[in-house]
């Protein structure tokens, strides 16, 4: 704390040219801000540890103690951020899913035709998985656990995005008519299963996986258009 006399003296010195500008020193960061930063760092440390733990030991075999042991945190700190092991896995998947959703919406939104809509989106999807080695290792070891969480709202939102985009592209006439509900489910499910197989190969065959998935659904869409059209025609008789 500065005494009033000292503050006044500093002002007089400034008048004499010894101190100019009158700019105050920046105030220290509020304690609340530091606490929020520490909380964010702790949460990130737990998520990094969880990825490594689930990849090495497997989700079912991992314990909360195994996760915390990979950090410098006290064991009880875990429960300040997550109630259980499943919530950590969900958080890991939702964090990655949100980033992937943005990328997929962007590439589908600028696709000039239906072929690019399918092919480029699959390329982005497989590339996204291949560029994150830690998450890749987790997926390779825990495909079953991941599948069990796919219906969680944060993860299912990606399928909802695809469903909405498919409806729009079919309505615009850029894609042949087909059952968009079935197509969205099939594209998402097959994409995940193809990704699992792709991740078992060295090196990761992103282009091959994207070409296969795109060919599968582009060809299927053409055949399904005939089925849908025939069914619609029959229903009018």
C-alpha positions as CSV (number, residue, x, y, z in Angstrom):
1,X,0.0,0.0,0.0
2,X,1.4,3.5,-0.9
3,X,1.1,6.2,1.7
4,X,-0.8,9.4,0.6
5,X,2.3,11.5,1.0
6,X,4.3,9.2,-1.3
7,X,1.6,9.4,-4.0
8,X,1.6,13.2,-3.8
9,X,5.3,13.3,-4.1
10,X,5.1,11.1,-7.2
11,X,2.7,13.5,-8.7
12,X,5.0,16.5,-8.0
13,X,7.9,14.6,-9.5
14,X,5.8,14.1,-12.6
15,X,5.1,17.8,-12.8
16,X,8.9,18.4,-12.9
17,X,9.3,16.0,-15.8
18,X,10.6,13.0,-13.8
19,X,7.5,11.0,-14.5
20,X,5.4,11.5,-17.5
21,X,2.2,10.1,-19.0
22,X,0.4,9.4,-15.8
23,X,-0.4,5.8,-16.9
24,X,-1.2,3.5,-14.1
25,X,0.4,0.1,-13.7
26,X,-1.9,-2.8,-14.9
27,X,-3.9,-4.2,-12.1
28,X,-3.1,-7.8,-11.1
29,X,-5.5,-10.4,-12.6
30,X,-8.5,-11.0,-10.3
31,X,-8.3,-14.1,-8.2
32,X,-11.5,-15.4,-9.9
33,X,-9.8,-15.2,-13.2
34,X,-6.8,-17.2,-12.0
35,X,-9.2,-19.8,-10.5
36,X,-11.0,-20.3,-13.8
37,X,-7.7,-20.7,-15.6
38,X,-6.6,-23.3,-13.1
39,X,-9.8,-25.2,-13.5
40,X,-9.5,-25.2,-17.3
41,X,-5.9,-26.5,-17.0
42,X,-6.9,-29.2,-14.6
43,X,-9.8,-30.3,-16.8
44,X,-7.6,-30.4,-19.8
45,X,-5.0,-32.4,-17.9
46,X,-7.6,-35.0,-16.9
47,X,-8.9,-35.3,-20.5
48,X,-5.3,-35.8,-21.8
49,X,-4.7,-38.5,-19.1
50,X,-8.0,-40.2,-20.0
51,X,-7.2,-40.4,-23.7
52,X,-3.8,-42.1,-22.9
53,X,-5.4,-44.4,-20.2
54,X,-8.3,-45.5,-22.4
55,X,-6.0,-46.1,-25.3
56,X,-3.5,-48.1,-23.3
57,X,-5.7,-50.1,-20.9
58,X,-9.1,-50.0,-22.7
59,X,-12.1,-48.2,-21.4
60,X,-13.6,-51.1,-19.5
61,X,-10.4,-52.0,-17.8
62,X,-9.5,-48.4,-16.8
63,X,-10.3,-46.9,-13.5
64,X,-10.5,-43.3,-12.3
65,X,-7.4,-43.9,-10.3
66,X,-5.6,-44.9,-13.5
67,X,-6.5,-41.6,-15.0
68,X,-5.6,-39.4,-12.1
69,X,-2.3,-41.2,-11.7
70,X,-1.1,-39.7,-15.1
71,X,-1.6,-36.2,-13.8
72,X,-0.1,-34.1,-10.9
73,X,-3.5,-33.7,-9.4
74,X,-4.8,-35.1,-6.1
75,X,-7.0,-38.1,-6.4
76,X,-10.1,-36.3,-5.2
77,X,-9.7,-33.5,-7.7
78,X,-11.2,-35.7,-10.4
79,X,-14.7,-35.3,-8.9
80,X,-14.6,-31.6,-9.1
81,X,-14.8,-32.0,-12.9
82,X,-16.4,-35.3,-13.7
83,X,-18.8,-37.5,-11.8
84,X,-17.6,-40.8,-13.2
85,X,-15.5,-42.5,-15.9
86,X,-18.3,-42.5,-18.5
87,X,-18.6,-38.7,-18.3
88,X,-14.9,-38.4,-19.2
89,X,-15.3,-40.5,-22.3
90,X,-18.4,-38.6,-23.3
91,X,-16.5,-35.3,-22.8
92,X,-13.6,-36.5,-25.0
93,X,-16.0,-37.6,-27.8
94,X,-18.1,-34.4,-27.6
95,X,-15.1,-32.1,-27.7
96,X,-13.9,-33.8,-30.9
97,X,-17.4,-34.1,-32.3
98,X,-18.1,-30.4,-32.1
99,X,-14.9,-29.5,-34.1
100,X,-15.7,-32.2,-36.7
101,X,-19.3,-31.0,-37.0
102,X,-18.1,-27.5,-38.0
103,X,-15.7,-28.9,-40.6
104,X,-18.3,-31.2,-42.1
105,X,-21.0,-28.5,-42.3
106,X,-18.5,-26.2,-44.0
107,X,-17.4,-28.6,-46.6
108,X,-21.0,-29.8,-47.4
109,X,-22.2,-26.3,-47.6
110,X,-19.8,-25.3,-50.3
111,X,-20.1,-28.6,-52.3
112,X,-20.9,-27.8,-56.0
113,X,-22.7,-31.0,-56.5
114,X,-23.9,-34.2,-54.8
115,X,-20.7,-36.1,-55.6
116,X,-18.6,-33.5,-53.9
117,X,-21.1,-33.3,-51.0
118,X,-20.4,-37.0,-50.3
119,X,-16.8,-37.4,-51.3
120,X,-15.4,-34.3,-49.7
121,X,-17.2,-34.8,-46.5
122,X,-15.9,-38.3,-46.1
123,X,-12.4,-37.1,-46.9
124,X,-12.7,-34.5,-44.1
125,X,-14.1,-37.1,-41.7
126,X,-11.3,-39.6,-42.3
127,X,-8.6,-37.0,-42.4
128,X,-9.9,-35.5,-39.1
129,X,-9.5,-38.9,-37.4
130,X,-6.1,-39.6,-38.9
131,X,-4.6,-36.3,-37.8
132,X,-5.2,-36.9,-34.0
133,X,-3.0,-39.9,-33.0
134,X,-4.1,-39.9,-29.4
135,X,-7.8,-40.0,-30.3
136,X,-7.0,-42.6,-33.0
137,X,-5.4,-44.9,-30.4
138,X,-8.5,-44.5,-28.2
139,X,-10.9,-45.3,-31.0
140,X,-8.9,-48.3,-32.1
141,X,-9.0,-49.8,-28.6
142,X,-12.5,-48.8,-27.7
143,X,-14.8,-49.0,-30.7
144,X,-17.5,-50.8,-28.8
145,X,-17.6,-48.2,-26.0
146,X,-17.7,-45.4,-28.5
147,X,-20.6,-47.1,-30.4
148,X,-22.5,-47.4,-27.1
149,X,-22.4,-43.6,-26.7
150,X,-23.3,-42.6,-30.3
151,X,-26.9,-41.9,-29.3
152,X,-25.8,-39.3,-26.7
153,X,-27.2,-35.9,-27.7
154,X,-23.8,-34.3,-28.2
155,X,-22.7,-37.1,-30.5
156,X,-26.0,-37.6,-32.3
157,X,-26.1,-33.9,-33.3
158,X,-23.6,-34.7,-36.1
159,X,-26.1,-37.2,-37.6
160,X,-28.8,-34.6,-37.2
161,X,-26.7,-32.1,-39.1
162,X,-26.2,-34.6,-41.9
163,X,-29.9,-35.4,-42.0
164,X,-30.7,-31.7,-42.4
165,X,-28.1,-31.2,-45.1
166,X,-29.3,-34.3,-47.0
167,X,-32.9,-33.0,-46.9
168,X,-31.7,-29.7,-48.3
169,X,-29.7,-31.2,-51.1
170,X,-32.5,-33.5,-52.2
171,X,-35.0,-30.7,-52.1
172,X,-32.8,-28.6,-54.3
173,X,-32.7,-31.3,-56.9
174,X,-28.9,-31.7,-56.6
175,X,-29.3,-35.3,-55.4
176,X,-31.7,-38.0,-56.5
177,X,-34.7,-38.6,-54.2
178,X,-34.2,-41.2,-51.5
179,X,-35.2,-41.8,-47.9
180,X,-33.0,-39.3,-46.2
181,X,-33.6,-40.7,-42.7
182,X,-32.2,-44.1,-43.8
183,X,-29.4,-42.5,-45.8
184,X,-28.2,-40.3,-42.9
185,X,-28.1,-43.3,-40.6
186,X,-26.3,-45.5,-43.1
187,X,-23.7,-42.9,-44.1
188,X,-22.9,-42.1,-40.4
189,X,-22.8,-45.8,-39.4
190,X,-20.8,-47.0,-42.4
191,X,-18.4,-44.1,-42.0
192,X,-17.6,-45.0,-38.5
193,X,-17.1,-48.7,-39.3
194,X,-14.9,-47.9,-42.3
195,X,-12.9,-45.5,-40.2
196,X,-12.2,-48.3,-37.6
197,X,-10.9,-50.5,-40.4
198,X,-8.9,-47.6,-41.9
199,X,-7.2,-47.0,-38.5
200,X,-6.0,-50.6,-38.5
201,X,-3.9,-50.0,-41.6
202,X,-0.5,-48.5,-41.7
203,X,-0.3,-46.0,-43.2
204,X,-3.8,-44.7,-42.8
205,X,-5.5,-44.9,-46.2
206,X,-7.6,-41.7,-46.0
207,X,-8.1,-41.4,-49.8
208,X,-8.9,-45.0,-50.2
209,X,-11.5,-44.9,-47.4
210,X,-13.1,-41.7,-48.7
211,X,-13.3,-43.1,-52.3
212,X,-14.8,-46.4,-51.1
213,X,-17.4,-44.7,-48.9
214,X,-18.3,-42.1,-51.6
215,X,-18.6,-44.8,-54.3
216,X,-20.8,-46.9,-52.1
217,X,-23.3,-44.2,-51.4
218,X,-23.2,-42.3,-54.7
219,X,-24.0,-45.6,-56.5
220,X,-26.5,-46.5,-53.9
221,X,-28.3,-43.2,-54.2
222,X,-28.9,-43.7,-57.9
223,X,-30.4,-47.1,-57.4
224,X,-32.5,-46.0,-54.4
225,X,-33.9,-43.1,-56.5
226,X,-35.4,-45.7,-58.8
227,X,-36.9,-47.6,-55.9
228,X,-38.3,-44.5,-54.3
229,X,-39.7,-43.2,-57.6
230,X,-41.3,-46.6,-58.4
231,X,-42.9,-46.9,-55.0
232,X,-44.3,-43.4,-55.3
233,X,-45.6,-44.2,-58.8
234,X,-47.2,-47.4,-57.5
235,X,-48.9,-45.6,-54.7
236,X,-50.7,-43.3,-57.1
237,X,-52.4,-46.1,-59.0
